[in-house]
Amino acid sequence: LKIARPDLSVWQMTGDGDCTAIGGNHFIHELRRNVDINIVLFNNQIYGLTKGQYSPTTPQGQVTKTSPYGTIERPFNVGELVLGAKGTFFARTLDKELKLTQELLTASYRHKGTAVLECLTNCVVWNDGAHKNREYLTVHDGDSITIDGEQLIYDSHNKALAQKALAYFDGDKHPMLLGVIYQEQQPTYEELLYQQMQ
């Protein structure tokens, strides 16, 4: 749609199961190509619409309908997946953080290229309290953060720092990172395609 109608603002709403498993191949190539679209990825750490199977983001050891003794798989960190697939924008918010979510939706809209906003959401039926038992750290450019005892100034344009921060602030041993975590400007797929066509 975006390639045929580059004038449109295209938004894709998806979930952790759809985007990182069933549609994972489409997701990584969407990121790699840098099509100018906005992806809002709702992560409730479960297949909520298909009755509670574990997903690629379900925490290891969690009991679900398809893992009655606890899932043995290690979960994806969506931000690390986005950066590993050459994504140019990744942000994360929490469903109850309305002001932050609005700020990040706006930042996503303004980014030229594939923008991924992971929204950590609850599933009251199959995974109630999915994200309530952890701490969160919201970062902005210029904030001081400490990783392994090293004090750093956060810069969302620094990919190495974003990768390090995503791995460190994972929500297990340390708070989970929220905010615009990484952004860079690269030519979009449709720009390059139309240049080639001309």
Contacts in CASP RR format, 6 or more apart in sequence:
PFRMAT RR
TARGET T0000
AUTHOR 0000-0000-0000
METHOD contacts of the structure
MODEL  1
LKIARPDLSVWQMTGDGDCTAIGGNHFIHELRRNVDINIVLFNNQIYGLT
KGQYSPTTPQGQVTKTSPYGTIERPFNVGELVLGAKGTFFARTLDKELKL
TQELLTASYRHKGTAVLECLTNCVVWNDGAHKNREYLTVHDGDSITIDGE
QLIYDSHNKALAQKALAYFDGDKHPMLLGVIYQEQQPTYEELLYQQMQ
1 8 0 8 1.000
1 10 0 8 1.000
2 8 0 8 1.000
2 10 0 8 1.000
2 35 0 8 1.000
2 36 0 8 1.000
2 37 0 8 1.000
2 190 0 8 1.000
3 35 0 8 1.000
3 189 0 8 1.000
3 190 0 8 1.000
3 193 0 8 1.000
6 36 0 8 1.000
6 190 0 8 1.000
6 194 0 8 1.000
9 38 0 8 1.000
9 109 0 8 1.000
10 36 0 8 1.000
10 37 0 8 1.000
10 38 0 8 1.000
11 37 0 8 1.000
11 38 0 8 1.000
11 39 0 8 1.000
11 40 0 8 1.000
12 37 0 8 1.000
12 38 0 8 1.000
12 39 0 8 1.000
12 40 0 8 1.000
13 40 0 8 1.000
13 42 0 8 1.000
14 27 0 8 1.000
14 39 0 8 1.000
14 40 0 8 1.000
14 41 0 8 1.000
14 42 0 8 1.000
15 41 0 8 1.000
15 42 0 8 1.000
15 43 0 8 1.000
15 44 0 8 1.000
16 41 0 8 1.000
16 42 0 8 1.000
16 43 0 8 1.000
16 44 0 8 1.000
16 45 0 8 1.000
16 46 0 8 1.000
16 55 0 8 1.000
16 56 0 8 1.000
16 57 0 8 1.000
16 78 0 8 1.000
17 47 0 8 1.000
17 55 0 8 1.000
17 56 0 8 1.000
17 57 0 8 1.000
19 27 0 8 1.000
19 39 0 8 1.000
19 41 0 8 1.000
20 27 0 8 1.000
20 55 0 8 1.000
20 56 0 8 1.000
20 57 0 8 1.000
20 76 0 8 1.000
20 78 0 8 1.000
20 81 0 8 1.000
21 55 0 8 1.000
21 56 0 8 1.000
27 39 0 8 1.000
27 85 0 8 1.000
28 81 0 8 1.000
28 85 0 8 1.000
29 85 0 8 1.000
30 37 0 8 1.000
30 39 0 8 1.000
30 114 0 8 1.000
31 82 0 8 1.000
31 85 0 8 1.000
31 86 0 8 1.000
31 87 0 8 1.000
31 88 0 8 1.000
31 114 0 8 1.000
31 116 0 8 1.000
32 85 0 8 1.000
32 86 0 8 1.000
32 87 0 8 1.000
33 114 0 8 1.000
33 189 0 8 1.000
34 86 0 8 1.000
34 87 0 8 1.000
34 88 0 8 1.000
34 113 0 8 1.000
34 114 0 8 1.000
34 186 0 8 1.000
34 187 0 8 1.000
34 188 0 8 1.000
34 189 0 8 1.000
35 113 0 8 1.000
35 114 0 8 1.000
35 188 0 8 1.000
35 189 0 8 1.000
35 190 0 8 1.000
36 112 0 8 1.000
36 113 0 8 1.000
36 114 0 8 1.000
36 188 0 8 1.000
36 189 0 8 1.000
36 190 0 8 1.000
36 191 0 8 1.000
37 113 0 8 1.000
37 114 0 8 1.000
37 115 0 8 1.000
38 108 0 8 1.000
38 109 0 8 1.000
38 111 0 8 1.000
38 115 0 8 1.000
38 117 0 8 1.000
39 114 0 8 1.000
39 115 0 8 1.000
39 116 0 8 1.000
39 117 0 8 1.000
40 105 0 8 1.000
40 108 0 8 1.000
40 117 0 8 1.000
40 119 0 8 1.000
41 78 0 8 1.000
41 116 0 8 1.000
41 117 0 8 1.000
41 118 0 8 1.000
41 119 0 8 1.000
42 119 0 8 1.000
42 121 0 8 1.000
43 57 0 8 1.000
43 78 0 8 1.000
43 118 0 8 1.000
43 119 0 8 1.000
43 120 0 8 1.000
43 121 0 8 1.000
44 120 0 8 1.000
44 121 0 8 1.000
44 122 0 8 1.000
44 123 0 8 1.000
44 126 0 8 1.000
44 127 0 8 1.000
44 130 0 8 1.000
45 55 0 8 1.000
45 57 0 8 1.000
45 58 0 8 1.000
45 59 0 8 1.000
45 62 0 8 1.000
45 75 0 8 1.000
45 123 0 8 1.000
45 127 0 8 1.000
45 130 0 8 1.000
45 131 0 8 1.000
46 52 0 8 1.000
46 53 0 8 1.000
46 54 0 8 1.000
46 55 0 8 1.000
46 58 0 8 1.000
46 64 0 8 1.000
46 123 0 8 1.000
46 126 0 8 1.000
46 127 0 8 1.000
46 130 0 8 1.000
47 53 0 8 1.000
47 54 0 8 1.000
47 55 0 8 1.000
47 126 0 8 1.000
48 123 0 8 1.000
48 125 0 8 1.000
48 126 0 8 1.000
48 127 0 8 1.000
51 65 0 8 1.000
51 126 0 8 1.000
52 64 0 8 1.000
52 65 0 8 1.000
52 66 0 8 1.000
52 126 0 8 1.000
52 127 0 8 1.000
53 64 0 8 1.000
53 65 0 8 1.000
53 66 0 8 1.000
54 62 0 8 1.000
54 64 0 8 1.000
54 66 0 8 1.000
54 67 0 8 1.000
54 71 0 8 1.000
54 73 0 8 1.000
56 73 0 8 1.000
56 75 0 8 1.000
56 76 0 8 1.000
57 75 0 8 1.000
57 76 0 8 1.000
57 78 0 8 1.000
58 64 0 8 1.000
58 67 0 8 1.000
58 71 0 8 1.000
58 73 0 8 1.000
58 75 0 8 1.000
59 71 0 8 1.000
59 75 0 8 1.000
60 71 0 8 1.000
60 72 0 8 1.000
60 73 0 8 1.000
60 74 0 8 1.000
60 75 0 8 1.000
61 67 0 8 1.000
61 70 0 8 1.000
61 71 0 8 1.000
61 72 0 8 1.000
62 70 0 8 1.000
62 71 0 8 1.000
63 69 0 8 1.000
63 70 0 8 1.000
64 70 0 8 1.000
64 71 0 8 1.000
64 126 0 8 1.000
64 127 0 8 1.000
65 126 0 8 1.000
77 166 0 8 1.000
77 167 0 8 1.000
77 170 0 8 1.000
78 90 0 8 1.000
78 92 0 8 1.000
78 116 0 8 1.000
78 118 0 8 1.000
79 90 0 8 1.000
79 92 0 8 1.000
79 116 0 8 1.000
79 118 0 8 1.000
79 166 0 8 1.000
79 181 0 8 1.000
79 182 0 8 1.000
80 163 0 8 1.000
80 166 0 8 1.000
80 167 0 8 1.000
82 90 0 8 1.000
82 116 0 8 1.000
82 182 0 8 1.000
83 90 0 8 1.000
83 159 0 8 1.000
83 162 0 8 1.000
83 163 0 8 1.000
83 166 0 8 1.000
83 182 0 8 1.000
87 114 0 8 1.000
87 116 0 8 1.000
87 182 0 8 1.000
88 111 0 8 1.000
88 113 0 8 1.000
88 114 0 8 1.000
88 115 0 8 1.000
88 183 0 8 1.000
88 184 0 8 1.000
88 185 0 8 1.000
88 186 0 8 1.000
89 107 0 8 1.000
89 108 0 8 1.000
89 111 0 8 1.000
89 113 0 8 1.000
89 114 0 8 1.000
89 115 0 8 1.000
89 116 0 8 1.000
89 180 0 8 1.000
89 182 0 8 1.000
89 183 0 8 1.000
89 184 0 8 1.000
90 116 0 8 1.000
90 118 0 8 1.000
90 162 0 8 1.000
90 180 0 8 1.000
90 181 0 8 1.000
90 182 0 8 1.000
90 183 0 8 1.000
91 104 0 8 1.000
91 107 0 8 1.000
91 108 0 8 1.000
91 115 0 8 1.000
91 116 0 8 1.000
91 117 0 8 1.000
91 118 0 8 1.000
91 179 0 8 1.000
91 180 0 8 1.000
91 181 0 8 1.000
92 104 0 8 1.000
92 117 0 8 1.000
92 118 0 8 1.000
92 119 0 8 1.000
92 120 0 8 1.000
92 176 0 8 1.000
92 177 0 8 1.000
92 178 0 8 1.000
92 179 0 8 1.000
92 181 0 8 1.000
93 100 0 8 1.000
93 101 0 8 1.000
93 104 0 8 1.000
93 117 0 8 1.000
93 118 0 8 1.000
93 119 0 8 1.000
93 120 0 8 1.000
93 178 0 8 1.000
93 179 0 8 1.000
94 100 0 8 1.000
94 101 0 8 1.000
94 119 0 8 1.000
94 120 0 8 1.000
94 131 0 8 1.000
94 136 0 8 1.000
94 178 0 8 1.000
95 101 0 8 1.000
95 119 0 8 1.000
95 120 0 8 1.000
95 121 0 8 1.000
95 122 0 8 1.000
95 131 0 8 1.000
97 138 0 8 1.000
97 178 0 8 1.000
100 138 0 8 1.000
100 178 0 8 1.000
100 179 0 8 1.000
101 119 0 8 1.000
104 117 0 8 1.000
104 179 0 8 1.000
104 180 0 8 1.000
105 117 0 8 1.000
107 115 0 8 1.000
107 180 0 8 1.000
107 183 0 8 1.000
108 115 0 8 1.000
108 116 0 8 1.000
108 117 0 8 1.000
109 115 0 8 1.000
111 183 0 8 1.000
112 185 0 8 1.000
112 188 0 8 1.000
113 186 0 8 1.000
113 188 0 8 1.000
120 130 0 8 1.000
120 131 0 8 1.000
120 176 0 8 1.000
121 130 0 8 1.000
121 131 0 8 1.000
122 128 0 8 1.000
122 129 0 8 1.000
122 130 0 8 1.000
122 131 0 8 1.000
122 132 0 8 1.000
123 130 0 8 1.000
131 176 0 8 1.000
134 171 0 8 1.000
134 172 0 8 1.000
134 175 0 8 1.000
134 176 0 8 1.000
135 171 0 8 1.000
135 174 0 8 1.000
135 175 0 8 1.000
135 176 0 8 1.000
136 175 0 8 1.000
136 176 0 8 1.000
136 177 0 8 1.000
136 178 0 8 1.000
137 145 0 8 1.000
137 169 0 8 1.000
137 174 0 8 1.000
137 175 0 8 1.000
137 176 0 8 1.000
137 177 0 8 1.000
137 178 0 8 1.000
138 177 0 8 1.000
138 178 0 8 1.000
138 179 0 8 1.000
139 145 0 8 1.000
139 154 0 8 1.000
139 156 0 8 1.000
139 165 0 8 1.000
139 177 0 8 1.000
139 178 0 8 1.000
139 179 0 8 1.000
139 181 0 8 1.000
140 154 0 8 1.000
140 179 0 8 1.000
140 180 0 8 1.000
141 154 0 8 1.000
141 155 0 8 1.000
141 156 0 8 1.000
141 157 0 8 1.000
141 180 0 8 1.000
142 153 0 8 1.000
142 154 0 8 1.000
142 155 0 8 1.000
143 153 0 8 1.000
143 154 0 8 1.000
144 151 0 8 1.000
144 152 0 8 1.000
144 153 0 8 1.000
144 154 0 8 1.000
145 151 0 8 1.000
145 152 0 8 1.000
145 153 0 8 1.000
145 154 0 8 1.000
145 165 0 8 1.000
146 152 0 8 1.000
147 164 0 8 1.000
147 165 0 8 1.000
147 168 0 8 1.000
148 168 0 8 1.000
152 161 0 8 1.000
154 161 0 8 1.000
154 165 0 8 1.000
155 161 0 8 1.000
156 162 0 8 1.000
156 180 0 8 1.000
156 181 0 8 1.000
156 182 0 8 1.000
156 183 0 8 1.000
157 182 0 8 1.000
157 183 0 8 1.000
157 184 0 8 1.000
159 182 0 8 1.000
159 184 0 8 1.000
162 181 0 8 1.000
162 182 0 8 1.000
165 177 0 8 1.000
165 181 0 8 1.000
166 177 0 8 1.000
166 181 0 8 1.000
168 174 0 8 1.000
169 175 0 8 1.000
169 176 0 8 1.000
169 177 0 8 1.000
170 176 0 8 1.000
END
